Amino acid sequence: MSSAALMRFRPVVLLLCLAGAASPALAHPAPFSYLDLRLGADGVDATLVVHVIDLAHELALDDPARLLDPRVAAAEAPRMYALLTPRLAVDATGALVRPEFRGLEVLADRDAIRFALRFVTGSVTGAMRVRSVLFPYDPNHQTFVNVYEDGALRHQAILDRTRASLDYFRGTPQGRLAVIGRFVAEGVRHIVIGPDHVLFLVGLLLLGGSMSTLVRIVTAFTVAHSVTLSLAALDVVSPSARLVEPAIALSIVYVGADNLLVTGEGRDVRAWIAFAFGLIHGFGFAGVLKEVGLPPSALGWSLFSFNVGVEIGQLAVVLAVASVLEGLRRQSAAAGRRLVVAGSVAVIAAGAYWFVERVFLGGV
């Protein structure tokens, strides 16, 4: 969910919580907690608002309403601190820092308790990672996180059972370097673990050609996927993965079949093929990037860095594959031709398998 969406929906969530709190039965209005983080000169100050039903469940208290009595809450404070301390952490220097609790306040009108806490991290100059798994007993529980810098709200996110951490990058030179390092690595990693994109490139390279030809092919693919990656990552265009992933598989089948049909005459159109299908592959890259999470304060740097990482991974593949293929062709032209046929059949088979898996076997 984008930060703008969170800004719009948070008041609605709060109203729902307040409406539920008005119920005399103390019904759990929604499984939410709220964590506000304020970056300071020598650490991170925070407030955490937690519903008494969640606390009572974890503390094995029969009546959650008892925690709304300030005296009971004060008596249970040590147990609540011990419960929550290992479930919250901030990493700003390469080491996890647990919170130091500074007190609590009963919010009777919200059936909740607000905790004051502090993370002694030193100055957060670059990146900060926040980890939170507050109430794993409830699979629907969510923690709304707000990050403030210089008194202004800079970032919002929701943590739950599927996303237990968030990264915040400050708008400083150190923060930009942290963004670049993180997303370049993610781009390279995706090429390494994304065999469909690699196989598409390999299929395009099987016929060989001059270095300038191979550069044009890779450049066309890069330009195309960069365009759709950016559009999808920014939610301008977001086609469903149920369409994108089978289309990527079909692009691999097409490249393999095209290799077998080429007669050696006519213009080499592989660059155009790379561009056309690169548009589809860009949507696939975007799906991965969204899972990683784009920092709203550094959208441009993160998109650029991810593309650079993808390009580094692609170039490594291209150099390795092109070198091997060229070496084989120099030793034996016949062996080179057989390799094109065998390689293209393998590309077709892999693409067809992925298509069937993604369409009929629930592989998306």
VOSEVO-895024 format. One record per atom (N, C-alpha, C): z, y, x. Coordinates in steps of 0.2 Angstrom, whole numbers, padded with zeros to 4 digits, always signed. Each point is the difference from the previous one (the first is absolute). Example, Ala and Ser with C-alpha at 12.3 -4.5 7.8 and 13.67 -1.06 7.14 Angstrom:
REM VOSEVO-895024
+0039-0028+0066+0000+0006-0004+0000+0006+0004-0004+0005-0002+0001+0006+0004+0003+0005-0004
END
This chain:
REM VOSEVO-895024
+0000-0006+0004+0000+0006-0004+0000+0006+0004-0004+0005-0001-0001+0006+0004+0006+0005-0001+0002+0004+0005+0005+0005-0001+0000+0004-0006-0007+0002-0002+0000+0004-0006+0001-0003-0006-0001-0007+0000+0001-0004-0006+0008-0001-0001+0003-0001+0006+0007+0000+0000+0004+0006-0002-0003+0006+0002+0003+0006-0003-0001+0001-0007-0005-0003-0003-0001+0001-0007+0004-0005-0004+0001-0006+0003+0004-0005-0004+0007+0000+0001+0003+0003+0005+0007+0000+0002+0004+0003-0006-0002+0006-0003+0004+0003-0005+0000-0005-0006-0005-0003-0001+0000-0005-0006+0005-0006+0001+0000-0002+0006+0004-0005+0002+0008+0002-0001+0001+0006+0002+0007+0003+0000+0002+0000-0007-0005+0003-0005+0002+0000-0007+0001-0006-0003-0004-0005+0002+0002-0007-0003+0007-0002+0002+0001+0001+0007+0007-0002+0002+0005+0004-0004+0000+0006-0001+0005+0004-0003+0000-0002-0008-0006-0002-0003+0001-0002-0007+0003-0007+0000-0001-0004+0005+0004-0007+0000+0007+0001+0001+0002+0005+0004+0007+0001+0002+0004+0002-0006-0004+0003-0005+0004+0003-0006+0002-0006-0005-0003-0006+0002+0002-0006-0005+0007-0002+0001+0004-0001-0005+0007-0002+0000+0001-0007+0003-0006-0004+0000+0001-0006+0003-0001-0001+0007-0001+0006+0004-0002+0000+0007-0005-0004+0002-0006+0000-0004-0006-0004+0001-0003+0002+0007-0003-0004+0004-0003+0002+0006-0007+0003-0002-0001+0007+0001-0006+0003-0003-0006-0002+0004+0001-0001+0006-0006-0002+0005+0003-0002+0006-0003-0005+0004+0002-0002+0006-0002+0005+0006+0003+0006+0000-0002+0005+0005+0006+0002+0004-0001+0002+0006+0005+0003+0004-0004+0006+0004+0004+0005+0002-0004+0006+0003+0003+0002+0007-0004+0000+0005+0002+0002+0007-0003+0006+0002+0004+0005+0001-0003+0007+0003+0002+0000+0007-0005+0001+0004+0001+0001+0008-0002+0007+0002+0005+0003+0004-0001+0007+0002+0000+0000+0008-0006+0001+0003+0000+0000+0007+0004+0006+0003+0004-0001+0005+0004+0005+0003-0001+0000+0008+0003+0004+0003-0001+0001+0007+0003-0006+0004+0005-0003-0002+0003-0006+0004+0001-0006-0005-0004-0001-0005+0001-0005-0004-0003+0001-0007+0001-0005-0005-0003+0000-0006+0006+0000-0005+0001+0005-0004+0005+0000-0006-0003-0003-0006+0004-0003-0004-0003-0004-0006+0004+0000-0006-0002-0001-0006+0003-0001-0006-0003-0006-0003+0004-0005-0003-0002-0006-0003+0003+0000-0007-0004+0000-0005+0002-0001-0007-0001-0007-0002+0005-0004-0002-0001-0007-0002+0004-0001-0007-0003-0004-0004+0002-0001-0007+0006-0005+0001+0005+0001-0004+0007-0004+0000-0002-0007-0002-0005-0001-0004-0001-0007-0002-0002-0004+0007-0004+0003+0004-0002-0004+0006+0006-0001+0005+0004+0005+0000+0006+0000+0005+0005-0006-0003+0001+0001-0007+0004-0005-0003-0002-0007+0001-0006-0001+0000-0003-0007+0000+0001-0003+0007-0001+0004+0005+0001-0002+0007+0007+0000+0002+0004+0004-0003+0008-0001+0002+0003-0005-0005-0003-0003-0004+0003-0005-0005+0005+0003-0004-0002+0006-0003+0005+0003-0005-0003-0001-0007+0005-0002-0004-0002-0002-0007-0003+0006-0004+0004+0006+0001-0002+0006-0004-0002+0006+0004-0007+0001+0000-0003+0005+0005+0003+0007-0002+0002+0001-0006+0003+0007-0002+0006+0002+0004+0004-0005+0002+0006+0001+0004-0002+0005+0006-0006-0001+0003-0002+0004+0006-0001+0007-0002+0000+0002-0006-0001+0007-0002+0007+0003+0000+0005-0003+0001+0007+0003+0001+0001+0001+0007+0000+0007+0002+0001+0002+0007+0005-0004+0004+0005-0002-0003+0006-0003+0004-0003-0007+0001-0003-0003-0004-0002-0007+0001-0006+0000+0005-0004+0005+0000-0006+0001+0004+0003+0001+0007+0005+0004+0001+0003+0001+0007+0003-0006+0002+0003-0004-0004+0003-0006+0002-0005-0005+0003-0006+0000-0004-0005-0005+0002-0005+0003+0006+0001+0006+0002-0004+0003+0005-0001-0004+0006+0005-0003+0003-0001-0004+0006-0005-0006-0001+0001-0003-0006-0004-0006-0001-0007+0003-0002-0001+0005-0003-0007+0003-0001-0003+0002+0006+0003+0003+0005-0002+0002+0006-0003-0006+0004+0005-0005+0000-0002-0006+0004-0006-0004-0003-0001+0001-0007-0006-0003-0003-0006+0003+0001+0000+0007+0000-0006+0004+0001-0002+0001+0007+0005+0000+0005-0002+0002+0007-0005-0005+0003+0000-0007-0001-0005-0004+0003-0007+0001-0003+0000+0003-0006-0006+0000-0004-0004+0006+0001+0002+0005+0004-0003+0006+0001-0001+0001+0008-0006+0002+0002+0000+0002+0007-0006+0005+0001+0001+0004+0006-0005+0004+0002-0002-0001+0007-0006+0000+0002-0002-0001+0007-0004+0006+0002+0003+0004+0005-0004+0006+0002-0001+0000+0008+0003-0005+0003+0000+0000+0007-0002-0007+0003-0002-0005-0005-0001-0007+0002+0006-0004-0001+0005+0002-0003+0006-0004-0001+0002+0002-0007+0002-0005-0004+0003+0001-0007+0007+0003+0000+0000+0005-0004+0007+0003-0001+0002-0001-0007+0006-0002+0000+0003-0001-0007+0004+0006-0002+0001+0001-0007+0003+0006-0002+0008+0000+0001+0002+0006+0001+0007+0002+0000+0002+0003-0007+0004-0003-0004+0001+0003-0007+0006+0005+0001-0001+0006-0003+0004+0006+0000+0004+0001-0006-0001-0004-0006+0003+0001-0006-0004-0002-0006+0003+0001-0006-0004-0002-0006+0002+0005-0005-0004+0000-0006+0001+0004-0006-0002-0004-0006+0004+0000-0005-0002-0004-0006-0004+0005-0004-0006-0003-0002-0004+0004-0005+0000-0003-0007+0005+0001-0003+0002-0003-0007-0006+0001-0005-0003+0006+0000-0006+0001-0004-0006-0004+0001+0000-0003+0006-0006-0005+0002+0002-0007+0001+0006-0001-0001+0003-0007+0001-0002-0002+0007+0002+0004+0005-0002-0001+0007+0005+0003+0005-0001-0002+0006+0004+0003+0005-0004+0003+0006+0002+0006+0002-0004+0003+0005+0004-0001+0007-0003-0002+0005+0003-0001+0006-0003+0005+0005+0004+0003+0004-0002+0004+0006+0000-0004+0006-0005+0000+0004+0000-0004+0006-0004+0004+0005+0000-0003+0006-0003+0003+0006-0003-0005+0005-0006+0001+0002-0003-0004+0005+0000+0004+0007+0004-0003+0005+0001+0004+0006-0006-0003+0005-0006+0004-0001-0006-0003+0004-0001+0005+0006+0003+0006+0000-0003+0005+0004-0006+0003-0003-0003+0005+0003-0005+0004-0003-0006-0005-0001-0003+0001-0006-0006-0004-0002-0006+0004+0002-0003-0001+0006-0005+0004+0002-0007-0003-0002-0001-0006-0001-0007-0003-0001+0000-0004-0007+0001-0006+0001+0000-0005-0006+0007-0002-0002+0001-0002-0007+0006-0003-0002-0002-0005-0005+0003-0006+0001-0001-0005-0005+0007-0001-0004-0001-0001-0006+0006-0001-0005-0001-0007-0003+0006-0004+0001+0000-0006-0003+0005-0001-0005-0001-0003-0006+0004+0000-0006-0001-0006-0004+0005-0004+0000+0000-0006-0005+0007+0000-0003+0000+0004-0006+0007+0002-0002+0003-0006-0004-0004-0002-0005+0002-0006-0005-0005-0005-0001+0000-0005+0005-0005-0005+0000+0001-0005-0006+0006+0000-0003+0001-0004-0006-0005+0002-0006-0002+0006+0000-0004+0002-0006-0007+0001+0003-0005-0004-0002-0007+0001+0003-0003+0006-0002+0002+0003-0005-0003+0006-0003+0003+0007+0003+0005-0001+0004+0003+0006+0002-0004+0004+0005+0000+0007-0001-0004+0004+0004+0005+0006+0003-0002+0002+0006+0004+0006+0003-0005+0005+0001+0001+0006-0004-0004+0006+0001+0003+0004+0006-0005+0001+0005+0002+0003+0006-0003+0007+0001+0004+0005+0001-0003+0007+0002+0002+0002+0007-0005+0002+0003+0002+0003+0007-0001+0007+0000+0005+0004+0003+0000+0007+0000+0000+0002+0008-0004+0005+0001+0000+0003+0007+0000+0007-0001+0004+0004+0004+0001+0007+0000+0001+0002-0008+0004-0004-0003+0001+0002-0007-0005-0001-0005-0006-0003+0002-0005-0001-0005-0002-0007-0001-0001-0002-0006-0002-0007-0001-0007-0002+0003+0000-0004+0005-0006-0002+0004-0003-0006-0002+0004-0005-0003-0003-0007-0001+0004-0003-0005-0004-0004-0005+0004-0004-0005-0003-0007+0001+0004-0005-0002-0003-0007+0000+0005-0004-0004-0002-0006-0002+0004-0005-0004+0000-0006+0005+0006-0003+0001+0001-0006+0003+0003-0005-0005-0003-0006+0001+0002-0006-0004+0000-0006+0003-0001-0006-0003+0000-0006+0003-0006-0002+0004-0006+0004-0002-0006-0001+0004-0001+0005+0005+0004+0005+0000-0001+0005+0005+0007+0003+0002+0003-0003+0006+0007+0001+0001+0001+0006+0005-0005+0003+0003+0000+0005+0004-0005+0006-0001+0001+0006+0003-0005+0005+0000+0000+0003+0007-0005+0003+0001-0001+0004+0007-0001+0007-0002+0004+0005+0003-0001+0007+0000-0002+0003+0006-0005+0004+0001-0003+0003+0006+0001+0007-0001+0004+0003+0005+0001+0007+0000-0007+0004+0002+0000+0006-0002-0006+0004+0002+0000+0003+0007+0002-0004+0005+0001+0003+0007-0005-0004+0004-0001+0002+0006-0004-0004+0005+0002-0007+0001+0007-0001+0000+0003-0007+0000-0002-0004-0006+0000+0004-0006-0001-0004-0006-0008-0002+0000-0004+0005+0002-0007-0002+0000-0002-0006+0005+0004+0000+0005-0001-0005+0005+0002-0007-0003+0005+0001-0004+0003-0007-0003-0005-0002-0005-0003+0005-0004-0005-0002-0005-0006-0003+0003-0002+0003+0006-0006-0003+0003+0001-0007+0003+0006-0001+0003+0002-0006+0003+0000-0006-0006+0003+0002-0005+0001-0005-0006-0006-0002-0003-0005+0005-0001-0005-0002-0004-0006-0002+0004-0001+0002+0006-0005-0003+0005+0002-0008+0000+0006-0001+0001+0002-0007+0001-0001-0004-0007+0001+0003-0006-0002-0003-0006-0007-0001-0001-0004+0004+0003-0008-0001-0001-0002-0005+0004+0003-0001+0007-0002-0005+0004+0002-0007-0003+0006+0000-0002+0003-0006-0003-0004-0002-0006-0002+0004-0004-0004-0002-0006-0007-0004+0002-0003+0003+0005-0006-0003+0002+0002-0007+0003+0005-0001+0004+0002-0006+0003+0002-0005-0006+0003+0002-0005+0002-0005-0005-0004+0000-0006-0006+0004+0000-0005+0000-0005-0006-0004+0001+0000-0006+0000-0006-0004+0002-0007+0002-0004+0001+0002-0006-0006+0001-0004-0004+0006+0003+0004+0006+0002-0003+0005+0003-0003-0001+0007+0003-0004+0004-0002-0003+0007-0007-0004-0001+0000-0004-0005-0005-0005-0001-0006+0004-0002+0001+0005-0004-0006+0004-0002-0003+0004+0006+0004+0002+0004-0003+0003+0006-0003-0005+0005+0003-0006+0000-0003-0005+0004-0007-0002-0003-0001-0001-0006-0006-0001-0003-0005+0005+0001+0002+0006+0000-0005+0006+0002-0002-0001+0007+0004-0002+0005-0002-0001+0007-0004-0006+0002+0000-0005-0004-0003-0006+0002-0007+0000+0002-0004+0005-0003-0007+0001+0002-0001+0003+0007+0006+0003+0003-0001+0004+0006-0003+0006-0001-0003+0003+0006-0003+0006+0000+0002+0004+0006-0003+0006+0001+0003+0004+0005+0006+0003-0001+0004+0003+0005+0006+0003-0001+0000+0006-0005-0006+0004+0000+0000+0005-0004-0001-0002-0007-0003-0006-0001-0001-0003-0007+0007-0002-0003+0004-0003+0005+0007-0003-0002+0004+0006-0002+0000+0005+0004+0004+0006-0001-0002+0003-0007-0006+0001-0001-0002+0003-0007+0003-0005-0006+0000-0006+0001+0002-0005-0005+0008+0002-0001+0003+0000+0005+0008+0001+0000+0001+0007-0003-0004+0005+0003+0002+0007-0003-0002+0000-0007-0005-0003-0002-0001+0001-0008+0005-0003-0004+0003-0006+0003+0005-0003-0004+0006+0004+0000+0002+0003+0006+0006+0004+0001-0001+0006-0005-0005+0004+0000-0001+0006-0004+0001-0002-0007-0003-0005-0003+0000-0002-0007+0007-0002-0002+0004-0005+0004+0006-0002-0002+0005+0006+0001-0001+0005+0004+0005+0005+0001+0000+0005-0006-0006+0001-0003-0001+0004-0006+0004-0003-0006-0002-0007-0002+0004-0003-0005+0007-0001+0001+0002-0002+0006+0007+0000+0002+0004+0006-0002-0003+0006+0002+0003+0006-0001+0001+0002-0008-0006-0002-0003+0000+0002-0008+0005-0005-0003+0001-0006+0002+0004-0005-0004+0007+0002+0002+0002+0001+0007+0006+0001+0002+0003+0007-0004-0004+0005-0001+0002+0006-0003+0000-0001-0008-0002-0006-0003+0000-0001-0007-0006+0004-0003-0005+0002+0003-0006+0003-0003-0004-0005-0003-0001-0006+0003-0003-0006-0003+0004-0006+0002+0001-0004-0005+0005-0006+0001-0003-0006-0004-0005-0003+0002-0002-0006-0003+0004-0006+0001+0001-0004-0005+0004-0006+0000-0001-0005+0006+0005-0002+0003-0001-0005+0005-0004-0006-0003+0001-0002-0006-0004-0005-0003-0007+0000+0000-0002+0007+0001-0008+0001+0001-0001+0001+0007+0004+0003+0004-0001+0001+0007+0000-0006+0004+0005-0004+0000+0000-0006+0004-0005-0005-0001-0002-0002-0006-0006-0004-0001-0007+0003+0003+0000+0007-0001-0006+0003+0003+0000+0000+0007+0005+0001+0003+0000-0001+0008-0002-0007+0002+0002-0005-0004-0002-0007+0002-0007-0001-0001-0003+0003-0006-0007+0000-0001-0004+0004+0006+0003+0005+0002-0004+0004+0006-0001-0005+0006+0005-0004+0001+0000-0005+0006-0005-0005-0001-0001-0003-0007-0005-0004-0001-0007+0003+0001-0001+0006-0003-0006+0004+0001-0002+0000+0007+0004+0002+0005-0001+0001+0007-0003-0006+0003+0004-0006-0002-0002-0006+0003-0007-0002-0002-0001+0001-0007-0007-0002-0003-0005+0004+0003+0001+0007+0001-0005+0004+0003-0002-0002+0007+0005-0002+0004-0002-0003+0006-0005-0005+0000+0001-0005-0005-0004-0006+0000-0007+0002-0003-0001+0006-0003-0006+0002-0003-0004+0004+0004+0003+0003+0005-0004+0005+0005-0005-0004+0004-0006+0003+0000-0006-0003+0003-0001+0002+0007+0004+0006+0002-0002+0003+0006-0005+0006+0000-0003+0000-0006-0004+0006-0001+0003+0005-0004-0003+0006+0000+0003+0006-0004+0006+0003+0003+0002+0005-0003+0006+0005+0003+0006-0004-0001+0005+0001+0005+0006-0003-0001+0005+0005-0004+0002-0003-0006+0003+0004-0005+0008-0002+0000+0002-0003+0005+0007-0002+0000+0005+0006+0000-0002+0006+0003+0004+0005-0001+0001+0003-0007-0005-0001-0004+0000+0002-0007+0004-0005-0004+0000-0006+0002+0004-0005-0003+0007+0001+0001+0002+0002+0006+0007+0001+0003+0002+0006-0004-0004+0005-0001+0003+0006-0004+0001-0002-0007-0005-0003-0003+0001-0002-0008+0006-0004-0001+0001-0005+0004+0006-0004-0001+0006+0002+0003-0001+0005+0005+0006+0003+0003+0004+0004-0006-0004+0003-0005+0003+0004-0005+0005-0005-0004-0002-0006-0001+0004-0005-0003+0006-0002+0004-0001-0001+0006+0006-0002+0005+0005+0005+0000-0002+0007+0000+0005+0005+0000+0005+0000-0005-0002-0002-0006+0005-0001-0006+0005-0006+0002-0003-0005+0004+0005-0005+0002+0005+0002+0005-0002+0004+0005+0004+0003+0005+0005+0005-0004-0002+0003-0005+0005+0005-0004+0005-0004-0003-0001-0006-0002+0005-0004-0004+0006-0002+0005-0002-0001+0007+0005-0002+0005+0004+0007+0001-0004+0005+0001+0003+0006+0002+0006+0002-0005-0002-0001-0007+0005+0002-0005+0006-0004+0000-0001-0007+0002+0006-0004+0001+0005+0003+0006-0004+0002+0005+0004+0003+0005+0004+0006-0002-0003+0004-0004+0003+0006-0003-0002+0007+0004-0004+0004-0003-0002+0006+0003+0005+0006+0000+0002+0003+0006+0005+0005+0000-0003+0006-0003+0002+0003-0006-0003+0006-0003+0000+0006+0005+0005+0000+0004+0000+0006+0005-0005+0000+0006-0003-0006+0000-0005-0001+0006-0006-0004-0002-0003+0001-0006-0005-0004-0003-0006+0000+0005-0002+0006+0002-0006+0001+0005+0001-0004+0006+0006+0001+0003+0001-0004+0007+0000-0008-0001+0003-0002-0006+0001-0007-0001-0007-0003-0002-0004+0003-0004-0007-0002-0001-0004+0000+0006+0000+0005+0004-0004+0000+0006+0003-0005+0005+0006-0001+0001+0003-0005+0005-0002-0007-0003+0001-0001-0006-0002-0007-0002-0007-0002+0001-0005+0005-0001-0007-0001+0001-0001-0001+0008+0003+0004+0004+0000-0001+0007+0002-0007+0002+0005-0003-0003+0003-0006+0001-0005-0006-0002-0003+0001-0006-0005-0004-0002-0006+0000+0005-0002+0006+0002-0006+0000+0005+0001-0003+0006+0007+0001+0003+0001-0004+0006+0000-0007-0001+0002-0003-0005+0000-0007-0002-0007-0002+0000-0004+0004-0004-0007-0002-0001-0004+0000+0007+0001+0005+0004-0003+0000+0006+0002-0006+0005+0006-0002+0000+0002-0006+0003-0004-0006-0002-0001-0001-0007-0003-0006-0002-0008+0001+0002-0003+0006-0001-0007+0001+0002-0001-0002+0007+0004+0003+0004-0001-0001+0008+0001-0008+0001+0005-0003-0003+0001-0007+0002-0006-0004-0003-0002+0001-0006-0005-0004-0003-0007+0001+0003-0002+0006+0001-0006+0002+0003-0001-0003+0007+0005+0001+0004+0000-0003+0007-0001-0007+0000+0003-0004-0005-0001-0007+0000-0007-0002-0002-0002+0003-0005-0007-0001-0003-0005+0001+0005+0001+0006+0003-0005+0002+0005+0000-0005+0006+0005-0002+0002+0001-0005+0006-0004-0007-0002+0001-0002-0007-0003-0006-0002-0008+0001+0000-0002+0005-0002-0007+0001-0001-0003+0001+0007+0003+0002+0005-0003+0000+0007+0000-0006+0003+0004-0005-0002+0000-0007+0003-0006-0004-0004+0000+0001-0006-0005-0004-0004-0002+0004-0007-0007+0002+0000-0002+0003-0006+0001-0005-0006-0002-0006+0001+0001-0005-0005+0007-0001-0003+0004+0000+0005+0008+0000-0002+0002+0006-0004-0003+0006+0002+0001+0006-0004-0002+0000-0007-0006-0003-0001-0003-0001-0007+0004-0005-0004+0002-0005+0003+0004-0005-0003+0007+0003-0002+0003+0004+0004+0006+0003-0001+0000+0005-0006-0006+0004-0001-0001+0004-0005+0000-0004-0007-0003-0005+0000-0001-0004-0006+0007-0003-0002+0004-0003+0005+0006-0003-0001+0005+0005-0002+0000+0005+0004+0005+0006-0002-0001+0003-0007-0006+0001-0002-0002+0002-0006+0002-0004-0006-0001-0007+0001+0002-0005-0005+0008+0000+0000+0003+0001+0005+0008+0000+0000+0002+0007-0003-0003+0005+0001+0001+0006-0004-0001+0000-0007-0005-0003-0002-0001-0001-0007+0005-0005-0003+0002-0005+0003+0005-0005-0003+0006+0004+0000+0002+0004+0005+0007+0003-0001+0000+0005-0005-0005+0004-0001-0001+0005-0005+0000-0003-0007-0003-0006-0001-0001-0003-0006+0007-0003-0002+0004-0003+0005+0007-0002-0001+0004+0005-0003+0000+0006+0004+0004+0006-0002-0001+0002-0007-0007+0000-0002-0002+0003-0006+0003-0005-0006-0001-0006+0001+0003-0005-0005+0007+0000+0000+0004+0001+0005+0007+0000+0001+0002+0007-0004-0003+0005+0001+0002+0007-0003-0001+0000-0007-0006-0003-0002-0002+0001-0007+0003-0006-0005+0000-0006+0003+0002-0005-0004+0007-0004+0001+0003+0002+0006+0006-0004+0002+0006+0005+0001-0001+0006-0002+0005+0005+0000+0002+0003+0007-0005+0000+0004+0001+0002+0007+0001+0008+0001-0001+0004-0005+0001+0007+0000+0007+0002-0002
END
